[in-house]
Structure formats: C-alpha cells, structure tokens
Amino acid sequence: MDKTTADAAALERARWQDDADAPDMPDEPVETPAAWYAVFIFSLALMMNFVDRGVINLLVEPIKQDLAVSDTQISLLVGFAFVLFQIFVGLPLARLVDTRSRRVILGLSIAGWSGMTAVCGLCQTYGQLFLARIGSGIGEAANGPATFSMLSDLFPKHRLPRAIAVMQLGYATGQGFSLLLGGLAFAWLSMYAPFDAGIFGELKAWQMTFILIGVPGLILALLMTTVKEPKRHGQIKSATRTAPRALPVREVARFLHSNGRTYYPLFIGMGLKTVLSFGYITWIPAFYIRTFDWTPRMVGLVQGAIMLVVVPIALFTGSFLAEYWAKKGRDDANMRVVLLATWAAVPFSVLYPLMPTDWMAVIMVAFFYFFAMMVPGSQNAAMQVVSPNQMRGQVMALYLFVFNIIGFGMGPTVVALFTDYIFGDPSDLKYAMALAASIIGPIAGLLFWYGLKPYARSVAKAREWS
C-alpha cells in the first residue's frame, strides 16, 4: 500500500474512532473520487436499464390494441419474457464476474440490452416482440452481478449503503424518465405515425418509441472504458491472495445452504416484495387510464414526477438510517431498514388503488413509493456484506434470478390473473391490485422479521474474513 492510500485509510479509520462501537474494517477498500466516478457511470447504466425495461409499461394499452392480446398476455410480455432465460446465462456470466474484468462484461451487457430494446420497435407480431424481450433480458443478465461486485470493492462496508443509494438514483431517474420522456415521445410520435420503415413495414408510435429509447444505451456502453477495474477485497482465508479463483458451484451452494437462515428469508422476501413493486409499476398506467380516463401523456408526467422527486429522498433516507444504525454497532442495520420500510409500505399499497379520486390516489402512491424505495441501498448492501468476494457475483446472480423470476416475472402476471380470472373485468384492475398487496406485503414483512437475527450473526462472522 503506498503512502497516499495508507494515509487515506488512516483518515477513514479516524473518522470512526469517536464511536466506541464502530465496526472493524479488515481488508477494506478506501473511498476515493475514482470510486464515486464509477458510481456515476453505474447510475447512468442503471437509468438506461430501467428506461429500456420500463417504457413498455406506458405502452401497454397501444400494444394491447394493435396486437389484440389480453392482460395476461401483456403481463407475460412485460415480465416473464424478460427473465425467461436469465438463469441460463446469468450464472455463467456471474462466474466470469467473480474472476474476469467486470467493466468489460458490464459494457457488453449495456450494449446487448440497449440493442434489443431497439429491436423491439421493429417487431410486427406478439411472438416477435416476446422474443425481442427475451433478448433484452439476456443482455441485462450481467448488469447486477458486475455492478454490485465492483461497488463492494470500491467502498468500505459502512459506506456501501450510501454508495448503492446514490447509484440507485439511476433507478429513480430511469423509472421516471421511462414514464416522463416515454409519454412525451409517444405523444409526439403519435402525431406522425405510422412511419414507413422500408423492409420492416409500417411502424406505429409505440414501435418508434422503443427505437428512440434503445439507441442511447449503445453510446453509454462506451463509457465503461473510462471506469477502472478495482482490486478485489474480502476474500475468504482459504483462497489465494494472488489472483481470484472461480469456486465450484457446489461450494457456493454449500455456503448458501449453511447460511440458509440468512439468505433464504432475504431471497424470498425480496422476491415477494418485488412482486408487489413491479406488479404496481406495470399496471399503474393502465390503472389511471381505466379508472380515471387519464391519457398516457398525463400518466407519464405525473408518475414520472413522483419517481424523480420522491424516490431520491427515499433512497437517501434508507441509506442514512442504515449508516446510523451501523455506527451504533448494530450488525443488523441493513436488514432492519428493509424490515421497517416493508411494513410501512403495506397500508399505502392496499389503499391507494381504492381511492375515490385520482389525486388522492396520487398522494397515496407517493407514500407507497417513499417507503418501498427506502429499501434498495440497504437490501443490496446486505447481500454484499455477508458474501465472500469469490462468490459475490454468483450469489448476486442467484439473488437477481429469484428477484426477477418471482418479482419481475410474476408481479405483472399475479395482478393480471386476479383481474382476468377473479374479478373478470378490466375495469376492476384496482381491486386486483389491492388484493395482491394485502396478501403479498405482510408475507414479505414476516420473512424479513424471521431473518433479522440470523443476518446479524452472518455480518459478525464476515468480519473474520481476511
């Protein structure tokens, strides 16, 4: 370690010496300007990820009309198609993340999902669009494992929730811009559609919106060349210290199972919580259109504004709360934030679809987003803190598989099935949303409560690693 790095490490430790309960900091990275620059690039990538992923939510009604499909078919297009093959490519890519250049993998991932989003705009049938959405999901498979693995090697553990919260601003802006800019783009393109695309035939406004949204990500992929690959920290003692070693899958599985009381509640609880979050995100535009006769442009402006204003405040509230509890010596700091915010979000998620006026619904959904979005910084930091470096990519890939299959894949479909087969009328979407929230939210909260103490024990054990 050179003098500059040693001095920075000493200053970082001195910052914690006023608190007798401050955590130990063995083999930890030092916070630098280069680390925050990487967070900025990761945030841009996450923004483009959710712009590309989320714009389809605003286009549900025109797609449904043009392709003559049901709510259930739309839900499969939005969720299940996107995550269908992620496990088959996600785990092999995650093993590369644990041993190879993460920035190269991430750059190729950005280019892949952005290109396939643009291809969605050239599709003329439901089957073609389904396959293009599969391609977008495959392209996105390496994003989470590579990003979070690099972050854990760029920041000390007590700063990780804050760094992830800053990066998650990309989620807020991505969701917001997918609605705000997507709505404006769709309204503008609708004035000139259909477009003659030569061999691709005539393109409707929703198709051109996909193309317009997808192309900028190809430029962003080039920016990954400006991010430095960080040194790996937090390897278990049995591993070589000269180079990362790819651990066998069975060894990763054995580690997860032996720490199952920590990982299983976190995996399954976050999957169920995401069913609620993504189920709502998918159907919120259709809810406003069907219940209050809003236009897609109006939905985009209002929901986009909520995402851009409320979500950043929520992200930093959650990260600062986790950091406060960590300074007080609570090993369960990250998990405690997840538990608190999950339970606080439940009543708003149940009540908001049932509001008698549109603006009462807007206020309630803003509170729902606030509590729901206190969680991402802490939940992702929680996963990194208790996972050894040599398997962080693979653990995150498995976690994201559960997150995506249960949450992103099933979330839109659960609400759609309730609408189609329990209530039987598209105008009853609001009741389907309320019913889903009243069942799923409390179950997720109970799982996090069950895993709170085991998680704290795993954090304490992780401090023993070299």
N, C-alpha and C positions, 0 to 999 in steps of 0.2 A: 504494500500500500504506500503510495507516495505521500509527501508531506501535506499537500493540499487536501487530499482525500482524508488523511488522518486527522487534520485539523477540523475538517467538516464533520467527521464522525464524533470528535470530541465535543464540538459545539452542540451537536444533536443530543448527545447523552447529557450534557449540562442542562439542556432545556428541560429535561425530566427530573433532575436531581432535587428540585424543590418539593417533589412529591414522593413521600416515602414508599408509596405503594406503586410507583411506576414500574412498568413491565421490564423484564430483562430483554436485552437486544443482541443475542448472539448471531454472528454471521448474517448481518442485515445490510441491505444496500443503503446508500446515502442519498438523500433528496437533493437533486441538482436542477438547474434550469433546463438541461437537456431532457430530464425526466418529464418536466411539465410541457416541454415542446412535444414530446411523444404523446402525452395525454391529449394535447390539442389535435394532433393528427388522428388519434384513435377516436376522438369525439366526432370529427368530421366523417370518419368512416362509418361510425355508428349512426350518425344522422342520415347519411345516404342509404344505409341498410334499411332503416325504418321508413324513409321516404319511399324507397323502392318496394318494400314489403307492405306498407300501409296504404298506399294510394288506391289499391284495389277496393278498400273498404268504402271509399267515397263513390266508387264506380259500380257498386252492387246493383243499383236499380237499372241503369242503362245496359249493363251486361246482361242482366236477367231478362230484360225486354228484348234485346237484339238476338240473344241465343235461345230464348224460350225455355228457361230452366227454372227449377223450384228453389226454395230457400235452402233445402238440404243439399242440393247440387252446388249451389253457390258456396255454402259453408265448406264443402269438401274442396272446392277450388281455392278458397281463401286459406284454409288451414291444412288439411290433410295432404293435399298435393305438395305443399311447400316443404313438409317434413318427411314425406314418404320414404325417401332413400337416404336421409341424413345419417342414420346409424351405420349404413354400409360404407359410406365414405368418411363419416365423422371420426370414427375410432382410428382407422389407419392414418388419417391426417393428423389426429391428435398425437399419435405415437411419433410422427415426424416433428410435431411441435416440441415434444419433450427432448429431442436430440439434434434438430437441424435449425437453420435460420428461420426464426419466426417472422421476421419482417418480410422476407421473400414470400413465404406461404401466405401471409396476410395480404400482400399486394396482389397476388394471383387470385385470391379469394374475392377481393373487391371487384377486380375486372370481370370475374366469372358471373357474379350475381347481377352486376350492372348490365352486362351484355345480354343476359337472359331476360331481364326486365324489359329491355328494348324489344327483344324478340316477341314478348307477349303482345306488343302492339301490332304485329304482323299476322297474328292468328285470326282465322276466319271461322273456326268451329270450337265447340266446347272441348272436344278431345285435344285439339292442338293447344288450346290455352292451358289445359290441365298439364300437358307435357312440358310446356314452357315454364309453368310454375314449379314443376319438379326440378327443372334445370336451375331455376333461381335458388331453390332450397339447397341443392347440391353445392352451388357456388358459395353459399353463405356458411357452409358447414364448418370451415376452419376459423371463422372470424372470432367466435367466443374463446375457444381454447388458446389461440395465439395471442389475442389481446390481453386476457387476464393473466396468462403465464408471464408475459413481458411486464405487466404492471407490478406483479409480485416481486420482480427482480429490479424494479426501478425505485420502489418506495419501501421504507421500514413499515413494519406491521401496523403500528399505531397511526400512520398516515394513510394507510391503504383505503379505508372507507372514504376519506375526503377525496383522494385521487380518483376513485371509482365514481364518486358522486359528480365530480367535475366532468369526467368522461361521459357519464350518463346524461349530461346536458344534451349530448348528441341524440339520445333517445327522445328527450322532450322536444327538441327542435325538429327532429325527424318526423315524429308523430304530428307535431303542429304544422310543419310545412307540407306534409303529405295531404293534410286537410286544407290548409290555407291556400298554398300555391296550387295544389291539385284542383281545388274548387275553382279558383280563378282561371287556371289553364283550361279546365274542361268547359267553363262558360265561354271563354274566348274562342276556343277551337270549335265549339258548337255553332258559332256564327258562320263558319266557313266550311263545315263538314257537309257531305263526305269529300274526302280527298282522293284524287286519282294517284295510286301508287304503282302504276305500271303492272308488272308481273304479279304483284301482291294484291291486285284488285283495288276496290274502293275501301278506304279506311274511315271508320266513324270517329267521332270526337274522343270516345274513351280509348280507342286504339292509339291515336296520336298522343294522348296524354301519357300512356305507358312509354312511348318512344322518347318524348320530351323529358320525362323524369329519369330514364335509364342512362342516357348518354353521358351526363356529367360525371358519373361514377368512374368511367373509364379514364378520365383525366385525373381523378383523385388517386387512382391506383399508382400512378407515377410518383406521387408524393411520398409513398412509403420508402422510396430510395433515400430520403433525407433523414430517416429515423435510424439511430444506431442500435445494433443488437446488444442488449445488456448482458453482463456477466450473470451467471446463474447462482442463486443463493438458496439456502435452506434445504440442502440435500441430506438424506438420512445417512448415518455414520458408516453404514456398510458399503456405501457407493464410492466409486473412485473420485478423487478430488481433481484429477487432471482433465477429465472430459466427461460429459453426460453419457449415461448408459441407458439404453432402452430396456426397461424392466419387462419381463414376460407378462402377458395379460393375466395369467393365473395369479401372479404375485400381486398385481393391482387389485384383482377381485378378492384375494385373500385379505388384503389390507382393508378394503371397504367393508367386507363382512365382519371382520374382527372389531371394527369400529361402527357396526351397524346401527347402534342406538344413537349415534351422532348423525350418520349420513342418511339413513332411511327416512326419519321424520323431515329432514331438510329437503331431500329429493322429492318425496311425495307431497309434502306440504306446499312447497313452491310450485309443483306441478298443478295442484288443485287451485292454488291462489291464481295461477296464470290462466286456468280455465275461465275463472271469473273475469280477470282483467281483459284478456284477448276476446272473450265472448262479448264483453261490453263494447270494446273498441271496434269490433267488426260490425256490430248491429246498431251502434249509436246513430250513425247517419240515417239508416233505414227507420229507426225509431222516431226520429224527429220528422222525417218525411211522411211516414204513415200516420203518426198521431197528431201532428200539428201542422201538416201541409207545408213544411219548410222546403226550400229548394236546395239542391246540392251546394250551391254557392253560399247560401246562408249557413248551412251546417258547417261548411269549411271555415268560414270566417269566425263563427262563434267557438266551435270546438278547437280550432287552431289557436285562437287567442287564449283559451283556457290552458291548453298544453304549454304555450310559450310563457305564460305568467305564473300559473300555479305550480307546475311541475318543478322548475328550478328551485323555488322556495322549499318545496317538499324534500327534494334531494339533499339540499344542504342542511335542513333541519334534522333529517335522519342521520347524516354523516357526523354532524357536530354532536348529536346526542350519543352516538356510538363512541366517539372520541372522548367525550366527557366521562362516560362510564368506564372506558378503558383506563383513563388517568386515575380513576378512583380504585383501580385494581380489580375490576370485575372481568373475569375471564369470559363471561357470557355476554359481553357488551353488544356484539354484533347480533347475536340471536335474540337478545332482549328487545332490540329495536324492531326486528321482524315480528316478534310476538305482539308487541304493543300496537304497532301500526295495523296489523292484520285485523285484530279485534275492533279497533277504532273505525275501520272502513266498513264493517259489516252493516250497521244500520243504514248508512247512506246508500250502499249498493242495493239494498232491498227497497228503500223508499223512493229513490229518485224516479224510476220508471212509472210510479203510481201518482206522481204529482199532477194536479188538475190543470196547471198552466205551464206553458213552455218555459217561462223564465224561472219559475220555481224549480223545474227540473234542471235547468242550467246551474242554479245555485247549489242544488244537492249534488250534482255530478262533479262540481268543482271541489266540494269537500271530499267526495269519494276519491278523486284523483290525488288530492293532497295526502291523504293517509296511505293510499296504495303506493304512491311514489316516494314515500319516506324509506321504502324498503331496499331498492336495488343496490345502493352503495354497500349497505351492511350485509345483505344476503350474499353478494359476490365476494366480498372480503372474507366473510365467514368460511366460504368454501376454500379459499386460497390459504388461509391461516392454518387450517388443520390438515392440509395435504402436502406431502413431501414434493420437492421440486421435480424429481424424476418422474412423477406421475400426475403433475398438476394439469397438463394438457389432456390426459386421458380421463381423469376424474371430471374435469370440466366438460369434456365431450359427452360423457355418460350423463352428467347432470343436465346438460343442454338437451340431450336426447329426451330425457324424462320431461324437462321443461317444455320442449317443443311438441312431443307426441301427446302428452297429457294436456298441456296448456294450449299451445298454439294450434295443435291438430284437432283436439276435442272441443275446445272452448266455443268456436263458432258453431260447431255441429250440435252440441248439447242444447244451446238456445234454439237452434233451428228445429231440432227434433221436438222440443217442447211446443214450439209454435205449430208445427205441421201435424203432430200426432196426439198432443194432449188438448190443445185449445182449438186446433183445426181451422184457424182464420188468421191470415197475415196481419190483420189489424189488431190482433191480440198479442203481438210481439212483446208489448210492455209487461204483460202478465208472465210470459215465459222468462223474461229477464229477471223479474222479481223472484220467481220461484227458484230459478237456478242459484241466485245469490243467497237465498235463505237456507239452502241446503249445503252449498259448497263452502261458503265463507266460514261458518262455525267449525266444520270438519278440519279445515286447514289450520285454524287457530288452535284447536286441540292438539294437533300433531306437533306444532311448534312448542306448545307448553310441555309436551311429553319429552321433546328432545333438548330442552333447555339445560338441564344439569349434565347430561352426558356430553353435550357440546363444550361446556365449561371445562370438564375433565380432559377433553381432547386438546383444547387450547393449552392447558398446563403441560400436557405431555409433549406437545410440539416444541416447547421451549428447550427440551433436552436434545433436539437435533443439533448437529454441528453446523 
